[in-house]
């Protein structure tokens, strides 16, 4: 059974940075793509960024130029570097991993941007 564990969330002031990490374990198949999503209170979950197995990336317009997604295929990890954070980035951040026909989700990590 594949498990995803996010880490790196916390409280940061506006303009600050955080680095989230997503670690996958328990699977033997290649991870096709990894995505980072977020869900703010009262809002729907939204895709923030995604990276494929060959390194192609997608970013939501609101985070372009501020967030960077990366992955280490050998370690089965994917990171989200978040710079110039804004209060509107406050949310629970989740990672997902597409493996074969299945999509697996982590439990989420809270990111709060506040002074």
C-alpha positions, 0 to 999 in steps of 0.5 A, spaced: 500 500 500 502 506 497 503 512 503 504 519 502 507 523 508 507 531 507 512 535 512 514 542 512 508 546 514 508 551 519 507 559 520 510 564 516 510 571 516 508 574 509 514 575 504 517 569 508 519 562 505 517 554 506 519 548 503 514 542 503 516 535 502 512 529 500 515 522 501 512 516 498 513 509 501 510 502 500 510 502 492 514 498 487 511 502 481 514 508 477 510 515 480 507 518 473 506 525 476 506 528 483 501 534 485 501 539 490 494 542 492 491 546 497 484 547 501 483 554 504 477 554 509 470 554 506 474 553 499 474 547 494 481 544 494 485 546 488 491 544 484 497 548 485 503 545 481 504 538 478 511 535 476 511 529 471 516 523 471 520 527 466 520 533 469 515 537 466 511 542 470 505 546 471 503 551 476 497 555 478 497 562 475 497 565 482 503 562 484 508 562 478 514 565 479 514 564 487 513 556 488 517 551 485 516 544 484 521 539 484 522 531 485 527 526 486 525 520 483 531 515 486 528 517 493 521 518 491 520 525 494 517 531 491 518 538 494 514 545 493 519 551 495 514 557 496 517 564 496 514 570 497 508 567 501 502 571 502 496 571 507 492 568 501 497 562 501 494 560 507 491 553 507 492 545 508 497 543 503 496 536 500 500 532 495 498 526 490 502 521 486 499 518 480 501 511 480 499 506 474 491 507 474 491 510 481 492 516 485 494 516 492 493 522 497 497 525 503 494 527 509 496 534 509 500 539 512 498 546 514 501 552 512 499 559 515 501 566 512 500 571 518 504 577 521 
